[in-house]
Structures are given as C-alpha cells and as structure tokens.
Amino acid sequence: MKKKTIVDLFEESCANYAQNVFLWERDTEFRPTTYAETQKEVYRFGAGLLAMGLKKDEKVALLSEGRNKWMIGELGILYTGAVNVPLSIKLQSGSDLVFRIKHSDSRFVLVSGTQLPKVREIIDQLPLVDKVIVMDEDIALQDKELYFEDVCKMGDEFNKEQPGKLLEIAKSVQGDDYANISYTSGTTADPKGILLTHRNYTANVEQSRSRADIPSHYRMLMILPLDHCFAHVTCFYVFMNCGAAIATVPVGKTALESLKNIPLSIQEIKPDLMMSVPALAKSFKANVEKGVAAKGPTVQKLFNFAMKVAVAYNKEGYNKGTGGSFVLKPLVKLFDKILFSKLRDALGGNMKFFIGGGALLDIDMQKFWYAIGIPMFQGYGLSEATPVISTNFFTKHKLGSSGALVEPMELTIRDENGKVLPTGQKGEIVIKGENVMAGYWKNPAATAETIKDGWLYTGDMGAMDQDGFLYVYGRFKSLLIASDGEKYSPEGIEESLVTLSPHIDQVVLYNNQSPYTVALIVPNKEILKKDLPSFDSPEGKKQAIELIWQEVNAFKKGGLHEGLFPERWLPATFALLPEAFTEQNKLLNSTMKIVRGKVEKMYADRIEYMMTAAGKDIFNEMNIEAL
C-alpha cells in the first residue's frame, strides 16, 4: 500500500470539506478562504514553480511570518516534488541565515516583505539562489526578485498549456520523499538539518489524532511560528486533516505591534483553541492576574479563594472530585459562573483548551488554567519525531505529566548503556514509529548517533508511570551532577522557580560535581521596583536580594513549596545577572529555550565565585551591582 503523502492529505480534505473555511487572514478585517479556494491557489503557485523550472527534490527556502501564503507556498512546493526549507524569522541576516540557505542547497527563496531586507543583505553570498519570490507587491523589486502573484500567473499559463501536469507530478510523490529540511537551533555547533518525509508528517497527523481529535467547525488562532515543528503539525496539518480552520495573527510594523495584534485577533476570531509554549502561558497568566488585580482587593481575594477551591477540587484532573473534595463541587460551579467564565470571555469566549508543548510546563501553571476552565494540555515531542510523541487531552489526562503516548508508537526508557529500564525508573526517552525523521541532511555521523536500529534516542530524560503517562524531566545530558556522582535534571526546578516567584524572570541551576548547587538568576527589575519604592538605594538593593532569597527558600524546609524537589538540588546561593537571556546574546535559541552551555560559559567566572566564601554571601558586590 502506498504511504500517504501531504499531497494525499490535502486532496482528501479538499474533497471532504471543499466549502469549509480553511484559512482566516486579516487585512482591514479577517477574511475567509475555503479549502476549494486554497486548492486553486496551491495549483496556481505550484504550476508557476514548474514553469520556473523547479525540479523534484530541489529545495526552496521559506522565510516568512505565519500567513496564508506561507501555507499555500509550502503546499505548492510539495506538489512539484520539491522540498521546503522553513526558516525562523528570528534569524538575523548574518551567518545563521546564510548557513541554512547554502547548506540546504536552496535554489529559490520565498520571502515576506518584512523579511526581504535580510535576504537582500546576503544575496551576494548565495550563488545557488536563482530567484527570490516576494509575497508582498508594494515593494520595488531588485535583481533576481519577482512577485508571488507573478509566479501564480505563470502557473495559470502552465496549467492552460499542460493541463493535469502538476497533479500528475504531485501524485507521483512518494511517502519516503523528503518534504522538509527543518533546521535545529544550533545551540552547540552548526545547526543540523532534520530531514522529514511526507510519511513522517502524515503518520504524525494520524498519531496526533489518536489522542486529540478536532471537530471540523473549530477555529484555531496560530500564535506560534510555522517553521516550529510543533505548530507545523499540530496547527497546520492536523487542522487541515480535520477540515477545521486556521487563523494567523497580522504582522505589525514592529515586534511590539505584532504582539498587540494577538489579543485583538483573539477577540475577532474567538478561537476554540490555541497552541502554547511555557513563555506564552506565563504571559497569558500574568495578563489574567493583572486584570484581576485592576478590579481591586475584594475581587483579588475572591479570585485567590476561588482558585484554591478549584485547584483542591480538580487535583490532577483525572481524579477531580475524588475523596472528600466532592463536597467542593457546588462552590466550584458557582465560582465558574461568577468569575472564571468572565476570564474566559477575555480569550474570546469560545476557548476550550490550549495544547502546550515546546518545553516543560510547570504543574502549577497547568492547575491554574484547568481551574479557569481552559485546560492547558501538556504534550511532549521533538522535531526529530515530527514532533508529537505524547499528549494529555480531555479523554485521558494527568496534570504534571506529558500525557499518554500517541498511537501507534513504541517507547522505552533506557540507561546510559542503552539498557531498557522498568516502569517508574528515569532514563533516556527512546522511541520508534513512522514519525521518526529520515536523518540529518549531509550529516551521517549525527544521524548514526541519534537513530540506532530504527530507534530515535531523544536526549531527554523521562519515566513512564503505571497508568501509561509519560513524565519528562529535561535534557538527559544537562543533568546536575553532585560531588558524590548522583544526578538530577534541573529543568523542573527552574520552571517552578520562574512560575512561582514573581521577582525571578529566568534561572539556570548549576552543579558539576560541586560542593553545592548554585543558581544564575535574571531578576524581574520592573516588579522589584514596583514592590520596593526604595529600590534604587543601597538599602533597596539589599531588600531586593532578600526578596529573591525568600522566593528561593520557599522551596526548602518550612517554605510554602516545601517537598516539591529534593533539598540538595536547590540552590545554596545565587548570582544575579545584569542582562536577560535573549536571542540577541545567543543565550536563547529560536524556540525560546535557554542555551545552557552558552550561559555556563558566559558566566563561568560568576559560577566559580559562588564556590568561594565571599561569593556564597548573597549580598556580595556583584549581586548589588547587577541590580
């Protein structure tokens, strides 16, 4: 039986849901495009690429914000049998962009108007690039450039002269043919190009739907970038396969304007769900709390009490209302009616749930959204697995976990020697399934290291519980290692410190066979200034340090969060840092994850200092200076 391709997936959806809205995009207002209308545009653009001479297996780089032409562009590329190379708009025009376009052997670049200056800056360094296809038409073109619409017009001519040719080529595409080269963030050496086949995608769509099916009348607002594998599959292809609708956020003239367009789009589109990553979850939560605080101390007290009641009743979701907590049900219903339903209105009023991925999501964050009535179902995956491996959903969930495995999928937990460990034991997550990548582009050594006998070694640490739920604890190779050789994954502690401590913005824990664990902390100066009127004075700085220390100690014996983590892995001291971890200083990668190795290298002197008596004193000069 032929392995299903993305072409097959799209053709089926167009046959089954022709008049359903597929895409929503805003100019002066949000306008709908049906599946049938999208199909016509894909045929026009794909045929235009053939008219330009694009051949099977050739590469097209795509650099754009999420919009209709991103999705039409990718489908058009795939219909020709060529390969799309989706690039992050967070990449700057320098070596990062040059490396990916050159390394992928891209022949064309498809680019939005806002991203075009980056391509123009480096075009002289890209001898393999024949043409740059520009999505927007209000731009004076330069050498090698042409408009997207002009390619579509060439496609109209091609389809007249050679009717059926595009579909003939599209239907000759095989499941094992490459669909994408998706680049990793390049946190250590050069980024690796993950080779994902058509069948990788269609298999992962089927697997995702085994856990979380989407009704065809649903609308989703896409707030994650489409080059992100999580958004690519769970937003684009799963929704397409279900006949549901995808809306994109309009691009602003500045990054801030684009951010402001998210709440406006939520109110207009009234989405049924959104995909989220921890950074967004935290930002949404902060907005909710800010809105509640603005209503005054009475409403705030009521909200805090309602939250406590709902959390006590819900427990971990699957066991809500069990034991004595069933007596809280009438109160939970009352608070939902008078309070939480109003907060849901702020997210459009139709939101049923979030799907969370990208990194660990703190259990308290999950409990917060569950109480509000919009569960944030945590999933787990990685780009090399196209990406979905497990997820929570209404039908089966346990807060704090990364959910049950999608089906079909094989998963084992292994020790450092590759030996399979029993249920409940922590080790490396190793999986097998049709969603496992074909390998890394032009990198057989890295491929052989990652895929062994068809099994993908994820590099993540996890464990399965007796109920079949996966728990993910962070990177297998970024462990804290105590002086006695015991190991522990830091990500859960770091996520909880950031989520539960208003004065801590970012944190990296460090222990490499050291006498004790230390923390590198980026403080939230804005909130510190607000909470401490004397912040700018020497005394105010000491009070700020004391506040942060109290928040760290809240996880220790006698503290509010006592018992969440073993005490020995909690920081014995900390270094406050003068600047945040950002993409600009290379301490965050393009998926907003902290690049631990680079942070440790940049602040090696501070780590060393914390191991001295002077440095262990939290009121040391360096900490005061950092504020």
Secondary structure, 3 states (H helix, E strand, C coil): CCCCCHHHHHHHHHHHCCCCEEEEEECCCEEEEEHHHHHHHHHHHHHHHHHCCCCCCCEEEEECCCCHHHHHHHHHHHHCCCEEEEECCCCCCCHHHHHHHHHCCEEEEEECCCCHHHHHHHHHHCCCCCEEEECCCCCCCCCCEEEHHHHHHHHHHHHHHCCCHHHHHHHHCCCCCEEEEEECCCCCCCCCEEEEEHHHHHHHHHHHHHHCCCCCCCEEEECCCCCCHHHHHHHHHHHHHHCCEEEECCCCCCHHHHHHHHHHHHHHHCCCEEEECHHHHHHHHHHHHHHHHHCCHHHHHHHHHHHHHHHHHHCCCCCCCCHHHHHHHHHHHHHHHHHHHHHHHCCCCCCCEEEECCCCCCHHHHHHHHHHCCCEEEEEECHHHCCEEEECECCECCCCCCCEECCCCEEEEECCCCCECCCCCCEEEEEECCCCCCEECCCHHHHHHHEECCEEEEEEEEEECCCCEEEEEEECCCCEEECCCCEECCHHHHHHHHHHCCCEEEEEEECEEECCCEEEEEECHHHHHHHCCCCCCHHHHHHHHHHHHHHHHCCCCCCCCCCCCCHHHCCCEEEECCCCCCCCCCCECCCCCECHHHHHHHCHHHHHHHCCHHHHCCCCHHHHHHC
